[in-house]
Structure formats: structure tokens, C-alpha cells
Amino acid sequence: MRDKIKQHVHEDNEGVFKWVTNKGIHVPYSTHQVWEDLKPNYPITSWHHVVWFPQANPKHAFIMWLVIRGRLTTQDKLMQCIVDLSAKFPQRNQIWGVINRITLATVYHIWQERNTRIFKGRKRVEMETVKYVVAYIQLKLTTFMVRFSSGIQQALTKWDLELVGNRLKIRNCNS
């Protein structure tokens, strides 16, 4: 790595160090340019948008990345089903971005439950895990600003939410 960096550094006549890009152009040093020139160039995958998108929760995205790469040791095929479903969602529509985040969160919480069972010897009943994930999703949905539509009406009914102004609120919540 050190030799590779030395190939890119050049001192001009005034004693100022310049970065020589992969295209041979001398530019002022910038961390961004160094990263662009030194990072490995892997082909873009068909699933990158499922994991890496601006509003992704980093820990959820990391777990999903491990799942897709086959590096998360799990004992069931549920993860692959979730990945397959999520990969089919178009990313242009905002609602699909929300669904993508929910998918990442679901994968993360199932993985977390698995680890609790294996490493701590504690086991929740399946419905407890489902209720926990649903409560988490409800809570996350309350952070979104929305406009009323038929799709929002369906979500309100399905997730036991109500619309207050342009914010979602959990029904029957005392707070």
C-alpha cells in the first residue's frame, strides 16, 4: 500500500505536494481523490439499493449486507426470502423506501432474537418477537411526515395508526 501511495504523490517546484490521479493528472491533495484512486473498484451489485440507501439505519444495513453476502450464520431460510422480496421493490417510490427500511429492521430484530437464544439462552415466544418488531415498526412510522392518500389510509388501518396533521401516531397510546 505504501508503494502505491508513493506512486501518487508528487512534489512540485514550490515544495507543494500534489496528488497524481490514476489518469495522471496532478491535483491538489484531497482525501476524496485519494479514496477514489486507492479504493478497489468492484462492480455495482443488483442488490446495493436494498442495503445502502440514505435513510438506512447503519446497524440494520450492516446485518442485511452480511445476510446477502452469506456471512451471517443463521439457521433458517427466512433471511433469504426477505432479501428476495426486498430486491423486487422499486426504489423510486418513497413508500418502497419505507418498506425497505422496515425490511432491514425486521431482519435485524430476527437476527438479534436468534443471537439471544443461542448466546444468552433466553427464548421469547414467537408472538412476543412479532409484537416487538411490530411495535418497533409502529414507532418508526411515527417519525415520517406523510400526506393523506388511499395508501396511507391502508397503512393506518394495518398498523393501528392515526394521522394527526401530517404525522402518524400510534392509536391507543397514552403518550
N, C-alpha and C positions, 0 to 999 in steps of 0.2 A: 504494500500500500504506500509506503514511504517513497519508493522509487516512482510510483505512478504520480504522486503529488509533485515530486521534483520535476517531472516532465512538464507540468502545467504552470510552474512558477517561473517568472522571468523578471529580472531587474532591468529597468530602462536606464538611459544615460543620466537621469537626475536622481538615481537611487531609489526610485519608487517601484515597488513590486507590483507586477501585473499578473493577471491570470490568463493563461493561454487556453482558450476553449478547445474542445475536441475538433472544431473546424479550423483551428489555427489562428483565430482572431485574438489579439491582445486586448483585454478589457480590464477596467479597474476591478480589484478583488471584491467579490460579493459571496456571501455564504450560499445564496441561492444558486449562483452559477457553479460553485464548487460541487454542490449537491447534484445538480443536473449532469455535470460531467463525470462524476465518480460513481453515481448510483448504478446498479445493474438495470439494464433495460429488459424487463420481462414483458411478454405480450399481454395486452389487456384481456382479462377473462370475461366470459359471458355473464358471470355472476357478481362482478365487482359492485354493481349498484345495489345489490341486496345487502351487502355488508357495509360498504363505505359510502355514506351519504352525509350531508352537512348536519342533520339533526340526530344522527345516531348516537346512542349512549356508548361511550368507548368500551366499557366492560361487556356490554351486550354484543357489540360488533366484534370484539376480540373472540368471544366464545363462538359466535357464528362462524368467524373465519376459521377457527380450529375445527369446527364441525365440517365445513366444506372441504378443508384440506385433509380431512380424515385423521386428524391428530388428537381429537378429543375421544378418549376411550369411553364409550358408552355401551350399555348392554342391550339396547333396543334400537329398532329401525325408525323410531318416531322422528328423530332429528333429520334424517334424510327426506322423509315425507314433507316436513316443514320447509326444508330448503327447496325441494322441488316445487312446492306450491308458491313460495315466495318469489322464486325466479320467474314465474309466469306473470307476475304483476307488472303492468306498465308503470314507469316511474314519472311520466309527465303529469299525471293527475295527482293533486295534493292528497286526496283520500287514500290513494295507494301508498303514498309515503307514510301516512299514519299507520296503515295496515302493516307496512314493512317494519316500523318501529315496534308495533305490538308483537309481530312475529319474533323479532330479535329478543324482546323482553321475555316472551314465553319460553323460547329455547334456553335463555339464561336461567330462568327460575326452575325449569325442569332439571337442568344440569346441576343447579345448586341443591335441589332436593335429592338428586342421586348421590351427590357427594356427602350430604348429611347422613344419608342411610349407610353409605359404605364406611365413612371415616369416623362418624360420631355414634353410630349405632342407633340413631333416632329415626323413627319412621312415622310420617304423617299418613293418615288415611288419604286415599286418592282425592276424595271430595274436598278435604282440607286444602290440599295443594291447588286444586282447581279454584276454590274460593279465594285463596291467597292471590293467585295470578289474576283472577277477575277483579279483585279489589285493587290490585296494582294498576291494572289497565284502566279501571274507572278513575283512579286518582290521576293517572297520566292524561286521560282525556279531558279532565277539568282544566288543564293548562293551555288547551287550544282555544283560539278565537275562531268562531265559525259564523257563517251566515245561514239562516234557515233555508232548508230545501227538503225535498222528499227523502233524500238520502240521509240527511241529518235527523229527520223525524224517525226513520227506521233505526238509526243508531241510538236515539234517545230511548226508544222502546226496548231495544235489545239489551242495552247496557244499563237500564234503570237510571237514566239521567234526565235532567230537565234543562231547558235553555233559559238562562237569565241574562237578558241583554244579548251580548254576543259570546258569552262564556257558558260552558257546560257545568252543571252542578249535579252532584250525586243526590238522588231523591232519598228522603227519609234519613238524612244526615243531620245530626244535631248542631254541627258547627257551621 
